[in-house]
Amino acid sequence: MQTRYYLSVFPLEAMIASQLDPIQFGQYMSTGRKNGSYERIIFIEVDGEFGDYFDWKYARERCVTHSDGSPKNSVWMSVYRALEHTELDRLKKLYLTTADGRSLGIEPRRADAGAAQTGRGYFVYQEICPISPLVVSKFDPVQFSIHMTNPANKVFVPKVVFADIKTVDLEKSKDTADAGPVYDKNLLHLRECIMAVRHGSEKPNKNVERSMQSFAYNIIERGLYVGDKSDVVWYPMPSLDQIRQHHYDWGRSAMVV
């Protein structure tokens, strides 16, 4: 059986070898051997092997078929700095797995600077890995990734995974009743952060929450991004119509449709 490599970015950061295909791996990681729901998982299939940080020899030796012919579910290779040591050009499909084990696979694209402008003058990002604040930023996704991974900054990370989050324009309205699924926690502080970023703050980013308090797939807007100081990979979220037509079961499980 083929050995595959998966970079887990939520709820924990890890590099894992497995003989399961991505759909089977998502089911295994989200529900394990138990019946019923367990937890959501976000992971990316990686085109290994590369570099010398991960012990590929160890993975090959351990990730072998069981004596009864069943596949090896997982061999944990790293739970520390896995994202940092994964080369961006090795990233394949990203999978959003629901708590009952349904996965949506998204093909990667290169993100272009300026392509995600909203006209609002700000973006809201949920950082996912290796840090997890909710941030209001004046930067578009490419600019944000470059800023967050720039060693010239006092606080930076080598690589970052984040999602573009749906919000209502709180400068125009506080009414979220007709907006559909959006980030709707701590709205007063969110509005304060938006106002600070848009109107004169010297800081390009403002933290709304210091750690991940609320995150669901149905509030992802344009998609998820993986980037460093020189390159950004974009995983565009399918439209609602595409999800209804091609991924309906996943959409129901994720409360998107």
C-alpha positions as CSV (number, residue, x, y, z in Angstrom):
1,M,0.0,0.0,0.0
2,Q,1.1,3.6,-0.7
3,T,2.4,5.6,2.2
4,R,0.9,9.1,2.2
5,Y,1.9,12.1,4.2
6,Y,-0.5,14.6,5.8
7,L,0.1,17.9,7.5
8,S,-2.5,18.5,10.2
9,V,-3.1,22.2,11.0
10,F,-6.2,22.0,13.1
11,P,-6.9,21.3,15.9
12,L,-3.2,20.5,16.3
13,E,-0.1,20.8,14.2
14,A,1.5,17.6,13.1
15,M,3.1,15.6,10.3
16,I,1.5,12.1,10.0
17,A,2.2,9.2,7.7
18,S,-0.7,6.9,6.8
19,Q,-1.7,4.2,4.3
20,L,-5.2,5.7,4.2
21,D,-6.4,7.8,1.3
22,P,-7.4,11.4,2.3
23,I,-11.1,10.6,2.7
24,Q,-10.4,7.6,4.8
25,F,-7.8,9.5,6.8
26,G,-10.3,12.3,7.5
27,Q,-12.8,9.8,8.8
28,Y,-10.2,8.1,11.0
29,M,-8.9,11.3,12.4
30,S,-12.3,12.9,13.1
31,T,-14.1,9.8,14.5
32,G,-11.4,7.3,15.3
33,R,-12.8,3.9,16.1
34,K,-15.8,5.3,17.9
35,N,-19.3,5.7,16.6
36,G,-20.8,9.2,16.3
37,S,-19.1,12.6,16.0
38,Y,-15.8,13.6,17.6
39,E,-14.0,16.7,16.2
40,R,-13.3,18.8,13.1
41,I,-10.0,18.3,11.4
42,I,-8.1,20.4,8.8
43,F,-5.2,18.8,7.0
44,I,-3.2,19.0,3.8
45,E,-1.8,16.1,1.8
46,V,1.9,16.6,1.3
47,D,4.0,15.4,-1.6
48,G,6.8,13.8,0.4
49,E,9.6,13.2,0.9
50,F,11.7,16.4,1.3
51,G,14.4,18.0,3.5
52,D,15.9,16.4,6.6
53,Y,13.7,17.7,9.4
54,F,11.2,14.8,9.2
55,D,12.4,11.2,9.7
56,W,11.1,9.7,6.4
57,K,13.0,6.5,7.0
58,Y,11.3,6.0,10.3
59,A,7.9,6.6,8.7
60,R,8.5,4.1,5.9
61,E,9.6,1.5,8.4
62,R,6.6,2.0,10.7
63,C,3.9,2.7,8.1
64,V,3.4,-0.9,7.0
65,T,0.3,-3.0,6.4
66,H,-0.9,-5.0,9.4
67,S,-0.6,-8.8,9.5
68,D,-4.3,-9.1,8.7
69,G,-3.9,-7.0,5.6
70,S,-5.5,-3.9,7.0
71,P,-3.7,-0.5,6.4
72,K,-1.7,1.4,8.9
73,N,-3.8,4.3,10.0
74,S,-1.2,6.7,11.3
75,V,2.4,7.1,12.2
76,W,3.0,10.4,14.0
77,M,6.3,11.9,12.7
78,S,6.2,15.4,14.4
79,V,3.9,17.5,16.6
80,Y,6.3,20.5,16.7
81,R,7.2,23.0,14.0
82,A,5.7,20.7,11.3
83,L,4.2,23.6,9.3
84,E,7.5,25.5,9.5
85,H,9.4,22.7,7.9
86,T,6.9,21.8,5.2
87,E,7.8,23.2,1.8
88,L,5.0,25.2,0.2
89,D,5.5,23.7,-3.2
90,R,4.8,20.2,-1.7
91,L,1.3,21.1,-0.6
92,K,-1.5,19.3,-2.4
93,K,-5.2,19.3,-1.6
94,L,-6.5,20.7,1.7
95,Y,-9.3,18.9,3.4
96,L,-12.0,20.3,5.7
97,T,-13.3,17.4,7.7
98,T,-16.5,17.7,9.7
99,A,-17.1,16.1,13.2
100,D,-18.8,13.1,11.6
101,G,-16.0,12.4,9.2
102,R,-17.1,14.0,5.9
103,S,-14.3,15.8,4.0
104,L,-14.2,18.5,1.4
105,G,-11.0,18.6,-0.7
106,I,-9.9,21.9,-2.1
107,E,-7.2,22.2,-4.8
108,P,-4.4,24.8,-4.2
109,R,-3.8,27.9,-6.2
110,R,-1.2,30.6,-6.0
111,A,-2.6,33.7,-4.4
112,D,-2.1,37.1,-6.1
113,A,-1.6,40.3,-4.3
114,G,-4.6,42.6,-4.6
115,A,-6.9,39.9,-5.9
116,A,-9.0,39.8,-2.8
117,Q,-10.0,43.4,-2.2
118,T,-13.3,43.9,-0.6
119,G,-13.9,47.6,-0.9
120,R,-14.4,47.8,2.9
121,G,-10.8,48.7,3.7
122,Y,-10.3,45.8,6.1
123,F,-10.3,42.0,6.3
124,V,-11.0,39.6,9.2
125,Y,-8.7,36.6,9.5
126,Q,-8.9,33.6,11.7
127,E,-5.3,32.4,12.2
128,I,-5.2,28.7,12.5
129,C,-1.6,27.5,12.7
130,P,0.8,27.8,14.4
131,I,-1.0,30.6,16.3
132,S,-4.7,31.3,16.5
133,P,-5.8,34.9,17.1
134,L,-8.8,36.4,15.3
135,V,-7.5,39.5,13.6
136,V,-8.8,42.6,11.8
137,S,-6.3,43.7,9.2
138,K,-5.9,46.4,6.5
139,F,-3.8,43.9,4.6
140,D,-5.1,41.6,1.8
141,P,-4.2,37.9,2.3
142,V,-0.9,38.1,0.5
143,Q,0.2,41.2,2.3
144,F,-1.0,39.7,5.6
145,S,1.0,36.5,5.1
146,I,4.2,38.5,4.1
147,H,3.8,40.7,7.2
148,M,3.2,37.9,9.6
149,T,6.2,35.9,8.4
150,N,8.6,38.8,8.0
151,P,11.7,38.3,10.3
152,A,12.1,42.1,10.5
153,N,9.1,42.3,12.7
154,K,9.5,41.8,16.4
155,V,6.8,39.2,16.4
156,F,6.6,36.8,13.4
157,V,6.1,33.1,12.5
158,P,8.0,31.3,9.8
159,K,4.8,30.1,8.0
160,V,1.1,30.7,8.8
161,V,-2.2,29.2,8.0
162,F,-5.3,31.4,8.2
163,A,-8.8,31.7,6.9
164,D,-10.7,34.7,5.5
165,I,-13.8,35.1,7.7
166,K,-17.3,36.4,6.8
167,T,-18.5,39.4,8.8
168,V,-21.1,42.1,8.3
169,D,-20.0,45.6,7.8
170,L,-20.3,46.9,11.4
171,E,-19.6,50.4,10.3
172,K,-22.9,50.4,8.4
173,S,-25.1,48.1,10.5
174,K,-25.1,46.1,13.7
175,D,-27.9,43.9,12.4
176,T,-26.6,40.4,11.6
177,A,-30.0,38.8,11.3
178,D,-30.1,38.7,7.5
179,A,-26.4,38.2,6.8
180,G,-26.3,34.4,7.0
181,P,-23.6,32.6,8.9
182,V,-21.0,35.1,10.0
183,Y,-18.6,35.7,12.9
184,D,-21.0,37.1,15.5
185,K,-19.1,37.0,18.8
186,N,-17.8,40.0,20.7
187,L,-19.2,42.4,18.1
188,L,-18.6,45.6,20.1
189,H,-14.8,44.8,20.3
190,L,-14.8,43.7,16.6
191,R,-16.3,47.1,15.6
192,E,-13.7,48.9,17.7
193,C,-10.9,46.9,16.0
194,I,-12.4,47.7,12.5
195,M,-12.6,51.4,13.3
196,A,-9.0,51.4,14.6
197,V,-7.7,49.7,11.5
198,R,-9.7,51.8,9.0
199,H,-9.4,55.2,10.7
200,G,-5.9,56.2,11.7
201,S,-4.4,53.4,13.8
202,E,-0.6,53.0,13.2
203,K,-1.0,49.3,13.6
204,P,-2.1,47.4,10.5
205,N,-3.6,44.5,12.5
206,K,-5.7,44.4,15.6
207,N,-6.5,41.3,17.6
208,V,-10.1,40.7,18.3
209,E,-9.5,37.4,20.2
210,R,-6.1,36.2,21.4
211,S,-6.9,32.6,20.7
212,M,-9.5,30.7,18.7
213,Q,-12.8,31.0,20.5
214,S,-15.3,30.3,17.7
215,F,-14.5,28.9,14.2
216,A,-16.7,27.0,11.8
217,Y,-16.5,26.1,8.2
218,N,-19.6,28.0,7.3
219,I,-18.1,31.4,8.1
220,I,-15.1,30.9,5.8
221,E,-15.4,33.6,3.0
222,R,-12.8,33.4,0.1
223,G,-10.9,30.5,1.5
224,L,-7.8,29.4,3.5
225,Y,-4.2,30.5,2.9
226,V,-0.8,29.0,3.7
227,G,2.1,31.4,3.3
228,D,5.5,32.6,4.2
229,K,7.4,35.8,3.5
230,S,7.8,35.0,-0.2
231,D,4.9,32.8,-1.3
232,V,1.2,32.2,-0.5
233,V,-0.9,29.2,-1.4
234,W,-4.7,29.8,-1.6
235,Y,-7.4,27.2,-1.1
236,P,-10.5,28.9,-2.5
237,M,-13.8,28.0,-0.8
238,P,-16.3,26.6,-3.2
239,S,-19.4,28.7,-3.8
240,L,-22.7,27.8,-2.1
241,D,-24.0,26.6,-5.5
242,Q,-21.0,24.4,-6.0
243,I,-21.4,22.9,-2.6
244,R,-25.1,22.2,-3.1
245,Q,-24.4,20.5,-6.5
246,H,-21.2,18.6,-5.8
247,H,-20.7,18.4,-2.0
248,Y,-24.2,18.4,-0.5
249,D,-23.6,15.8,2.3
250,W,-20.5,17.7,3.4
251,G,-22.4,21.0,3.2
252,R,-25.2,19.7,5.4
253,S,-22.7,18.3,7.9
254,A,-20.7,21.6,8.0
255,M,-24.0,23.6,8.3
256,V,-23.1,25.4,5.1
257,V,-26.4,24.4,3.3
